[in-house]
Amino acid sequence: LFGGPRAPPCHTDDMRAKYDIARRRVAGDYLFIGSVERLEESMLLQQRLLPTFYEGVDVRAFARLHANPGAKQLDPKPSLSTIREVQTALQWDVKLYAFIDRLLDQRLRACNLTRAE
């Protein structure tokens, strides 16, 4: 969770402490954090933050080209009980992902970029 294997709290089973470290690191130690599910927005933000790196690149076209809209859906779909079990097992990952998603929204707004719905 972004804490590093040698960080003291990472030697504990206290997932809340690990989660708090990950949130602080994500928010304060990284210029850019995005998500694959929001590739176009993530790339637009990265372009705004690193304009010379992306000079001349149409990031919208690149994101559309590299998105995976034809990804296969699970068949059969997992049951509601399976989904709940996975959510429980991965609850801290889910919380961190939700935090990163909100942070991405905040940073998009700060750069006058809008969330694609």
N, C-alpha and C positions, 0 to 999 in steps of 0.2 A: 504493500500500500504506500508506495513512494517514500517509505521511511528508511530504506536501506537495511541490509541484513545486520549491520553492526550497530545500528541506532539502539540505545538501551531499551526503549519501550518495545522494540521489536522482539526482544527476548522474553516477552511476557505473553500470557494468553489473554490479556485484557484487550479485547477487540475494540472497545470504545476508545482506549488510548491510542491504538494504532490508527483508527479512523480519524481521530482529531489531528494526529500528526500528518496524515495524508491530506486532509483538507487544508491545513496550514501550508503545506508544501505546494499543493496544486495552486492555491490562491496567491502565494507570495514568492515562490521560487522559480516559476516558469513564466516566460514571456507569453507563451502560447500553449493552450490546451484546447483541443477540438475533439470531434468525434466522427467516426466513419459514417454513422447513421445520418449525420448532418454535414456531409463532406463539402458540399458547395458553400455553405455558410462558414464552415471552418476555414476553407481555403480563402474565402473573401476576407475574413478577419486576418488571416496570416498575411495576405497580400497587403492589407492596410498597415500591418505592423512592420513588414519587411518589403517595402515597395521596390527597392532596387533588385532584390532577389527574384521577384516575379515580373520585372519589367518586360513588357511585350507579351505576356502570357494571358490568354483568355481563360481565367480560372473557372468561369461558369461552364465553358465548353469542356475543359479538362475534367471537371467534376462529373458532368453528365456522361462523358465518355468512360470514366472509370467507376461510375456507380454500378451497382449490381441489381437492377430492377427485376431481372429474370431469375433471381435466386430461388431455388426450390423451397417450397413450403414443406413443413413436416407433414407426412401423411402416413398414418392418421395423426391428427393433431394431439398433443399431449392432453391428458385429462386435467380437470381443474385441480384434483388432489395432487397430481404430479407437479403442476405449475406451482402450487402452494409449497410443496416440499422443496423445490428448487429455490423459490424465493426465500424461504426460511434459511436454507443452507447458505445462501449467498447474500443474506440480508445486508451485510456491511458493504459488499461490492455494489449492490443495488443502491444503497444510500450514497456511496461515493459517486456513482454514475449520475444520480439525480443532482448532486451538488455540482458536478462538472457541467451538466446540462444547464443549470441555472446560471453558473458562472459564465458560460458561453453566451447566454442571453444578455447578461449584464455587459459583457465586453462588446458585444455587437451593438447594443444601444449606445454605449460610450463612444463608439466610432461611427455613429449615425448609419449603421447598417441594420437592416430589418430581418427578422426571422422569417424564413420561408415556411409556409404552412402547406 
